[in-house]
Amino acid sequence: MIGIISLINLLLLLYLVSRLLWSSKSDPGSEREVIEVNSINEDIQIDNCVLKPVVAGAAENYSVFINSATELRLLKELEKAEENHFYLQKNINLNDLAETLNTNRRYVSYILKKYRNQDFNSYLQFVRISYMLSCIDKEPELLTEKFSILADRFAFASHSKFSAVFKSVTGMSPTEYFRRNHTK
């Protein structure tokens, strides 16, 4: 009896190993590679304001197993989502973005750290403020709006959250920034 069970287990193991080898040979794009993530801080200059990405914990390196074709697809999907201003949705979270990109949270975090040098929350705050500043360049009348209206328009939960994020990204308070640029 023990011999029969051992034989069945051996056959099952051989079947699974052969199946694994066959599937990796039949899909040449399925090779996975370990990709190291190193963060780099890059400042962006808009008018007289320097935007500094807020990088929370991105200095740590970590490895993710991801197919290079999947990585490129996710980057393109992220760029498409950015063009559609996904970040203007109120209460958007990492799960929502992962769903939009048809992937999981870990891959989204990896893409954001590798290509945007930020974790999700820092990235979200940064793109909202960057987009708001680009809108102000196109529509200078936004400089006369109340901060609470701008906070709502650019998907911040509150006026105080908007002010705190604005200062962390630009290095100056919204009042100071608007005062400097309103006199131009």
Buried (B, 14 or more C-beta within 10 A) or exposed (E): EEEEEEEEEEEEEEEEEEEEEEEEEEEEEEEEEEBEBEBEEEEEEBEEBEBBBBBEEBEEEBEBEBBEEBBEBBBEBBEEBEEEEBBBEEEBEBEEBBEBBEBEBBBBBBBBBBBBBBBBBBBBBBBBBBBBBEBBEEEEEBBEBEBEEBBBBBBBEEBEEBBBBBBBBBBBBBEBBBEBBEEE
